[in-house]
Amino acid sequence: MARKLGQIIGIRENTWMIRIPLGCDPETKQRNYYNRTVHGSSIQKSGRKPWISFS
């Protein structure tokens, strides 16, 4: 099984932050992330992760 990419971090009740790594900046050597806030329940009928739509 492949390693999962990114993190799902609980901010507060029914609010989650999705973090996906984009790699490192060659000049500053700092990691870059794509961050997105998602609202919804942590448990859905189809799985254990919050429902995410990037559209």
Contacts in CASP RR format, 6 or more apart in sequence:
PFRMAT RR
TARGET T0000
AUTHOR 0000-0000-0000
METHOD contacts of the structure
MODEL  1
MARKLGQIIGIRENTWMIRIPLGCDPETKQRNYYNRTVHGSSIQKSGRKP
WISFS
5 20 0 8 1.000
5 21 0 8 1.000
6 18 0 8 1.000
6 19 0 8 1.000
6 20 0 8 1.000
6 21 0 8 1.000
7 18 0 8 1.000
7 19 0 8 1.000
8 16 0 8 1.000
8 17 0 8 1.000
8 18 0 8 1.000
8 49 0 8 1.000
8 50 0 8 1.000
9 16 0 8 1.000
9 17 0 8 1.000
9 18 0 8 1.000
9 19 0 8 1.000
10 16 0 8 1.000
10 17 0 8 1.000
10 42 0 8 1.000
11 17 0 8 1.000
11 37 0 8 1.000
14 39 0 8 1.000
14 40 0 8 1.000
14 41 0 8 1.000
14 42 0 8 1.000
15 37 0 8 1.000
15 38 0 8 1.000
15 39 0 8 1.000
15 40 0 8 1.000
16 37 0 8 1.000
16 38 0 8 1.000
16 39 0 8 1.000
16 40 0 8 1.000
16 42 0 8 1.000
16 50 0 8 1.000
17 35 0 8 1.000
17 36 0 8 1.000
17 37 0 8 1.000
17 38 0 8 1.000
18 34 0 8 1.000
18 35 0 8 1.000
18 36 0 8 1.000
18 37 0 8 1.000
18 38 0 8 1.000
18 52 0 8 1.000
19 33 0 8 1.000
19 34 0 8 1.000
19 35 0 8 1.000
20 33 0 8 1.000
20 34 0 8 1.000
21 31 0 8 1.000
21 32 0 8 1.000
21 33 0 8 1.000
22 31 0 8 1.000
22 32 0 8 1.000
22 33 0 8 1.000
22 34 0 8 1.000
23 31 0 8 1.000
23 32 0 8 1.000
24 30 0 8 1.000
24 31 0 8 1.000
24 32 0 8 1.000
25 31 0 8 1.000
25 32 0 8 1.000
36 52 0 8 1.000
36 54 0 8 1.000
38 50 0 8 1.000
38 51 0 8 1.000
38 52 0 8 1.000
40 50 0 8 1.000
40 51 0 8 1.000
41 50 0 8 1.000
42 48 0 8 1.000
42 49 0 8 1.000
42 50 0 8 1.000
44 50 0 8 1.000
44 51 0 8 1.000
END
